Amino acid sequence: MDSVLAVMPQMNDSEKDNALRLLIMLTTGTPDEKYYTRSYLDEARRQDNIEGEGFALSRLAEAYFAQWDTDSVFIYAEEAIRFAQRHKLYVHLSDMRNMIIKRYQSQGRTLTALRMAEEAFVPRFSLCFPRLL
C-alpha cells in the first residue's frame, strides 16, 4: 500500500482510478476502507467518472452495511440509488435496492421490505410479462 500511495501523485487519471480501487480492495473490512472509498469518490467526481462515482457511493453503503450502521446505510444507499437511476447504472441500482431490502428484513420491517421489492421489480416484470399480472 505504501508504494502505491508513494507513486500516486505522478499517476495519470486512469492509473489513479485503478490505484484507488486497489487500495479499496486491500482495505476491505478495515477502517481505512471508507477513507479510500471517499478519496475515490472525490477523484471520480473530479474526473467526471460516472461509473466510478456510482461504484464509490455503492461501496460506501456496503461498508456501512457490514458494520451494521443502519442510518448510514440508508443515507448512502439512497444517494447511490438516485445516482444510479439518473445515470442508468443498473448493476449498482440493483445492488443498493437489494441491500436496503435486506436491512429492512433484518430489522423486522418485512412489509416495508416487500413494498420496496414491489416498487423495484414489479414494474419491470410487468413490462416483460404483461399477461401474467
Rosetta blueprint (number, residue, H / E / L):
1 M L
2 D H
3 S H
4 V H
5 L H
6 A H
7 V H
8 M H
9 P H
10 Q H
11 M L
12 N L
13 D H
14 S H
15 E H
16 K H
17 D H
18 N H
19 A H
20 L H
21 R H
22 L H
23 L H
24 I H
25 M H
26 L H
27 T L
28 T L
29 G L
30 T L
31 P H
32 D H
33 E H
34 K H
35 Y H
36 Y H
37 T H
38 R H
39 S H
40 Y H
41 L H
42 D H
43 E H
44 A H
45 R H
46 R H
47 Q H
48 D L
49 N L
50 I H
51 E H
52 G H
53 E H
54 G H
55 F H
56 A H
57 L H
58 S H
59 R H
60 L H
61 A H
62 E H
63 A H
64 Y H
65 F H
66 A H
67 Q L
68 W L
69 D L
70 T H
71 D H
72 S H
73 V H
74 F H
75 I H
76 Y H
77 A H
78 E H
79 E H
80 A H
81 I H
82 R H
83 F H
84 A H
85 Q H
86 R H
87 H H
88 K L
89 L L
90 Y H
91 V H
92 H H
93 L H
94 S H
95 D H
96 M H
97 R H
98 N H
99 M H
100 I H
101 I H
102 K H
103 R H
104 Y H
105 Q H
106 S H
107 Q L
108 G L
109 R L
110 T H
111 L H
112 T H
113 A H
114 L H
115 R H
116 M H
117 A H
118 E H
119 E H
120 A H
121 F H
122 V H
123 P H
124 R H
125 F H
126 S H
127 L H
128 C H
129 F L
130 P H
131 R H
132 L H
133 L L
